[in-house]
Amino acid sequence: MDGRREIPRTGLLIMKRLLLTVFFIITANMIFSQEAELAEIQNFSVQVNYDSLIIAGRPWNFTLIIDYPEPDEINVIQPMNSFLTLDRITKSPRLIEERVQTVVDYRFIPVRAGGFTLESFVVVFPNGGTATDQVFLNIQSENESQRQRVIQLAWGGEDSRQAVPSRIEMGKRTVLTLRSSSGVQRLPAGFFNPEIPAGLILTAMHVTEEENEAGIFAKFELIALEENINFPQRTLQLENTVFQIPALRITVIKNQTEEKIEEETEITEKADTNADDLFFSRLTPETEKQRIIRLIYFYSFLFLVIIIIIICLYFILRKK
């Protein structure tokens, strides 16, 4: 009789442990899924534009062009400083390069003259964030601004109506120009040539008289072979003229033929991959996490089915 009573108690204990195990597995799956979604972080590009001439006591405009369509979902953290006073700030969507982007306009009042470093603006998105580069500001006094000339240059495409492409294909020829509407003058050859990073072929091109009259100071042909293009901000001076060149960042992508071959290869590899090999594959982090999530759900469902069968067998044996 004592032996018969111990069998149900042991079975009930086993059933409780199995149910607790199932509960912990389901909870772990939910937490893992949330972490996988949070891991999909996106960063969006931010361009900086500002007036080249900065005079103490006069309004100075500083603009952030953020490649994100929803202004209400963006937070911008402004750096603290003692040489600028914030006068006004506006944030609004704007159609740029055939897509909606967010434009944040600042108007500052420079407090005093001198050379200062404006720290980075931090831009926070719903799933990520980025920061701008530091900007060196040469704030002039009223008398100094009359003697020294500051020209703010801008990067542009080969055509005067073209903007800088946000991305280019690897190995493809691209022409960029440095232009300004503040006046044009002939400068020594190679005056604007930047430091050439690794993985980039850069050649200075001749600027014709027509291009010079259209506001083009320099012209370059570049071919990217490896990494993305990143030219830092520069300030050049010739006699009493200061040239300010903004930073330039361009994403380099593989050409469409190579991408198509890689996609076909990836599809073939996926077809030959079984469930056990998913834990050891070298897929991209996003693909691997999604497959692991599906695999965990599959094994969890299989485990639940086994538990249900065990419980049914337990009650059947108990009746006997």
C-alpha positions as CSV (number, residue, x, y, z in Angstrom):
1,M,0.0,0.0,0.0
2,D,2.8,2.4,0.9
3,G,4.5,1.7,-2.4
4,R,1.3,2.5,-4.4
5,R,1.0,5.9,-2.6
6,E,4.6,6.9,-3.4
7,I,4.1,6.4,-7.1
8,P,1.5,9.3,-7.6
9,R,3.5,11.6,-5.3
10,T,6.7,11.0,-7.4
11,G,4.8,11.5,-10.6
12,L,3.2,14.7,-9.3
13,L,6.7,16.0,-8.3
14,I,8.0,15.3,-11.7
15,M,5.1,17.0,-13.4
16,K,5.7,20.1,-11.3
17,R,9.3,20.2,-12.2
18,L,8.6,19.8,-15.9
19,L,6.0,22.6,-15.8
20,L,8.5,24.9,-14.0
21,T,11.1,24.1,-16.7
22,V,8.6,24.9,-19.5
23,F,7.8,28.3,-17.8
24,F,11.5,29.2,-17.6
25,I,12.1,28.2,-21.2
26,I,9.2,30.4,-22.4
27,T,10.3,33.3,-20.3
28,A,13.9,33.0,-21.7
29,N,12.5,33.0,-25.2
30,M,10.6,36.2,-24.7
31,I,13.6,38.0,-23.2
32,F,15.9,36.7,-26.0
33,S,13.5,38.0,-28.6
34,Q,13.4,41.5,-27.1
35,E,17.2,41.6,-26.9
36,A,17.4,40.5,-30.6
37,E,15.0,43.3,-31.6
38,L,17.0,45.9,-29.6
39,A,20.2,44.7,-31.3
40,E,19.0,45.8,-34.7
41,I,20.4,49.4,-34.3
42,Q,20.5,51.8,-37.2
43,N,22.6,54.8,-37.6
44,F,21.6,57.7,-39.9
45,S,24.0,60.2,-41.5
46,V,24.2,63.8,-40.2
47,Q,25.5,66.7,-42.3
48,V,26.7,70.0,-40.8
49,N,26.3,73.4,-42.5
50,Y,27.2,76.8,-41.1
51,D,28.1,80.4,-42.1
52,S,31.8,80.8,-42.8
53,L,32.0,84.3,-41.5
54,I,31.5,84.5,-37.7
55,I,31.6,87.9,-36.0
56,A,31.2,88.6,-32.3
57,G,27.8,90.1,-31.5
58,R,26.2,89.2,-34.8
59,P,23.8,86.2,-35.4
60,W,25.5,83.1,-36.7
61,N,23.6,80.1,-38.3
62,F,24.4,76.5,-37.7
63,T,22.4,73.7,-39.4
64,L,22.1,69.9,-38.9
65,I,20.7,67.9,-41.9
66,I,19.7,64.5,-40.5
67,D,18.8,61.7,-42.9
68,Y,15.7,60.7,-40.9
69,P,12.1,61.6,-41.9
70,E,10.4,62.0,-38.4
71,P,11.6,65.1,-36.5
72,D,9.5,64.2,-33.4
73,E,11.5,61.0,-33.0
74,I,14.9,62.7,-32.9
75,N,16.6,64.3,-29.9
76,V,19.6,66.5,-30.4
77,I,21.9,67.1,-27.4
78,Q,23.6,70.5,-27.8
79,P,27.2,70.9,-26.4
80,M,27.7,73.4,-23.6
81,N,30.1,76.3,-24.3
82,S,30.7,79.8,-23.0
83,F,31.5,81.6,-26.4
84,L,28.1,81.1,-28.0
85,T,24.6,82.1,-26.8
86,L,21.6,80.3,-28.2
87,D,19.2,82.7,-29.8
88,R,16.8,80.3,-31.6
89,I,16.3,76.7,-32.6
90,T,13.9,75.1,-35.1
91,K,13.4,71.5,-36.2
92,S,11.3,70.6,-39.2
93,P,11.1,68.0,-42.1
94,R,12.4,69.0,-45.5
95,L,12.6,67.4,-48.9
96,I,16.3,67.0,-49.8
97,E,17.8,64.7,-52.5
98,E,14.3,63.4,-53.3
99,R,13.6,62.2,-49.8
100,V,12.3,63.7,-46.5
101,Q,15.0,64.6,-44.0
102,T,15.0,66.4,-40.7
103,V,16.6,69.9,-40.6
104,V,17.6,71.4,-37.2
105,D,18.5,75.1,-37.5
106,Y,20.4,76.9,-34.7
107,R,21.0,80.7,-34.5
108,F,23.7,81.6,-32.1
109,I,25.1,85.0,-30.9
110,P,29.0,84.8,-30.6
111,V,30.0,86.3,-27.3
112,R,33.6,87.2,-27.9
113,A,36.3,86.9,-30.6
114,G,38.9,84.2,-30.8
115,G,39.5,80.6,-31.8
116,F,37.2,78.1,-30.2
117,T,36.3,74.4,-30.7
118,L,32.6,73.6,-30.9
119,E,32.1,70.1,-29.5
120,S,30.0,67.4,-31.1
121,F,26.2,67.5,-31.3
122,V,24.8,64.2,-30.2
123,V,21.8,63.0,-32.3
124,V,19.6,60.3,-30.7
125,F,17.3,58.1,-32.9
126,P,14.7,55.6,-31.7
127,N,17.2,52.7,-32.3
128,G,20.6,54.3,-32.2
129,G,22.5,57.5,-32.4
130,T,25.5,59.3,-33.8
131,A,27.6,62.4,-33.1
132,T,28.9,65.2,-35.4
133,D,32.6,66.1,-35.7
134,Q,34.1,68.9,-33.7
135,V,34.1,72.2,-35.5
136,F,36.9,74.8,-35.1
137,L,35.4,78.4,-35.1
138,N,37.3,81.5,-35.8
139,I,35.2,84.2,-34.3
140,Q,36.3,87.6,-35.5
141,S,35.8,91.1,-34.1
142,E,34.2,93.9,-36.0
143,N,37.6,95.4,-37.0
144,E,39.2,92.1,-37.8
145,S,36.4,90.9,-40.1
146,Q,37.1,94.0,-42.3
147,R,40.7,92.9,-42.9
148,Q,40.4,89.1,-43.2
149,R,38.3,87.3,-45.8
150,V,36.8,83.9,-44.9
151,I,35.4,81.7,-47.7
152,Q,33.3,78.7,-46.8
153,L,33.7,76.0,-49.4
154,A,31.2,73.2,-50.1
155,W,31.5,69.7,-51.6
156,G,29.5,69.1,-54.8
157,G,29.1,66.8,-57.7
158,E,30.6,67.2,-61.2
159,D,27.5,69.2,-62.3
160,S,26.9,72.5,-60.6
161,R,23.3,71.3,-59.8
162,Q,24.4,68.0,-58.3
163,A,25.0,67.3,-54.6
164,V,27.6,65.0,-53.2
165,P,26.4,61.4,-53.6
166,S,25.6,59.7,-50.3
167,R,27.0,56.4,-51.6
168,I,29.1,55.3,-54.6
169,E,30.0,51.9,-56.0
170,M,33.4,50.4,-55.4
171,G,35.8,50.9,-58.3
172,K,33.5,53.4,-60.0
173,R,34.8,56.7,-61.2
174,T,33.3,59.7,-59.3
175,V,34.0,63.4,-59.8
176,L,33.7,65.8,-56.8
177,T,34.2,69.6,-56.7
178,L,34.9,72.2,-54.1
179,R,32.8,75.3,-54.8
180,S,31.6,78.6,-53.2
181,S,29.4,81.5,-54.0
182,S,31.7,84.0,-52.2
183,G,33.9,84.6,-55.2
184,V,36.5,82.7,-57.2
185,Q,40.2,83.2,-57.5
186,R,43.0,81.2,-59.0
187,L,45.1,79.4,-56.4
188,P,48.4,77.4,-56.5
189,A,48.1,73.9,-58.0
190,G,47.4,71.3,-55.3
191,F,46.4,73.9,-52.7
192,F,43.1,72.1,-51.8
193,N,44.5,68.5,-52.2
194,P,43.5,66.5,-49.1
195,E,45.4,63.8,-47.4
196,I,44.6,60.6,-49.3
197,P,43.4,57.7,-47.1
198,A,44.3,54.1,-47.8
199,G,42.1,52.3,-50.4
200,L,41.3,55.4,-52.4
201,I,42.7,56.8,-55.7
202,L,42.4,60.5,-55.8
203,T,43.5,62.7,-58.8
204,A,43.3,66.5,-59.0
205,M,41.6,67.6,-62.3
206,H,42.0,70.8,-64.3
207,V,39.4,73.5,-63.6
208,T,38.4,75.3,-66.8
209,E,37.7,79.1,-67.0
210,E,33.9,78.4,-67.3
211,E,34.0,76.1,-64.2
212,N,36.0,78.7,-62.3
213,E,33.5,81.4,-63.2
214,A,30.7,79.1,-62.0
215,G,32.3,79.1,-58.5
216,I,34.4,75.9,-58.6
217,F,37.7,76.2,-56.8
218,A,39.0,72.6,-57.2
219,K,38.0,69.4,-58.9
220,F,38.9,65.8,-58.1
221,E,38.4,62.4,-59.6
222,L,38.2,59.5,-57.1
223,I,37.9,55.8,-57.2
224,A,37.2,53.9,-54.0
225,L,38.8,50.4,-53.8
226,E,38.1,49.4,-50.2
227,E,36.6,51.3,-47.3
228,N,34.3,54.2,-47.0
229,I,35.5,57.7,-47.8
230,N,36.1,60.0,-44.9
231,F,37.7,63.5,-45.3
232,P,38.0,65.5,-42.1
233,Q,37.2,69.2,-41.9
234,R,40.1,71.5,-42.9
235,T,41.0,75.2,-42.7
236,L,43.5,76.6,-45.2
237,Q,44.8,80.1,-45.3
238,L,46.5,82.0,-48.1
239,E,47.6,85.6,-47.2
240,N,44.5,87.3,-45.8
241,T,42.0,84.7,-47.1
242,V,40.8,81.8,-45.0
243,F,39.2,78.8,-46.7
244,Q,37.1,76.5,-44.6
245,I,36.4,73.0,-46.1
246,P,33.7,70.8,-44.4
247,A,34.1,67.2,-43.6
248,L,33.1,64.7,-46.3
249,R,31.7,61.2,-45.7
250,I,30.6,58.8,-48.5
251,T,29.5,55.2,-48.1
252,V,31.2,52.8,-50.5
253,I,29.1,49.8,-51.7
254,K,30.0,46.9,-53.9
255,N,28.7,46.9,-57.4
256,Q,25.4,45.3,-58.3
257,T,26.9,42.4,-60.1
258,E,29.0,41.3,-57.1
259,E,26.0,41.8,-54.7
260,K,23.8,39.6,-57.0
261,I,26.5,36.9,-56.9
262,E,26.8,37.1,-53.2
263,E,23.0,36.9,-52.7
264,E,22.8,33.8,-54.9
265,T,25.6,32.2,-53.0
266,E,24.0,33.0,-49.7
267,I,20.7,31.5,-50.8
268,T,22.5,28.3,-51.9
269,E,24.3,28.1,-48.6
270,K,21.0,28.6,-46.6
271,A,19.4,25.7,-48.5
272,D,22.2,23.4,-47.5
273,T,22.2,24.4,-43.9
274,N,20.3,22.2,-41.4
275,A,19.0,23.1,-38.0
276,D,22.0,21.7,-36.1
277,D,24.5,23.8,-38.1
278,L,22.8,27.1,-37.3
279,F,24.7,27.4,-34.0
280,F,28.0,27.1,-35.8
281,S,27.4,29.0,-39.0
282,R,29.2,32.3,-39.9
283,L,26.1,34.2,-41.1
284,T,25.5,37.8,-40.4
285,P,24.5,38.6,-36.8
286,E,20.9,39.5,-37.7
287,T,20.3,36.4,-39.8
288,E,21.9,34.1,-37.1
289,K,19.8,35.6,-34.3
290,Q,16.5,35.3,-36.3
291,R,17.3,31.6,-37.1
292,I,18.3,30.8,-33.5
293,I,15.0,32.4,-32.3
294,R,13.0,30.2,-34.7
295,L,15.0,27.2,-33.7
296,I,14.4,27.8,-30.0
297,Y,10.7,28.2,-30.6
298,F,10.7,24.9,-32.5
299,Y,12.4,23.0,-29.7
300,S,10.2,24.6,-27.1
301,F,7.1,23.5,-28.9
302,L,8.6,20.0,-29.3
303,F,9.4,20.0,-25.6
304,L,5.8,21.0,-24.7
305,V,4.4,18.2,-26.8
306,I,6.7,15.7,-25.0
307,I,5.5,17.0,-21.6
308,I,1.9,16.7,-22.6
309,I,2.5,13.1,-23.6
310,I,4.2,12.3,-20.3
311,I,1.3,13.9,-18.4
312,C,-1.2,11.9,-20.3
313,L,0.7,8.7,-19.7
314,Y,1.0,9.5,-16.0
315,F,-2.8,9.8,-15.6
316,I,-3.4,6.7,-17.6
317,L,-1.0,4.7,-15.4
318,R,-2.5,6.2,-12.3
319,K,-6.0,5.0,-13.2
320,K,-4.6,1.5,-13.8
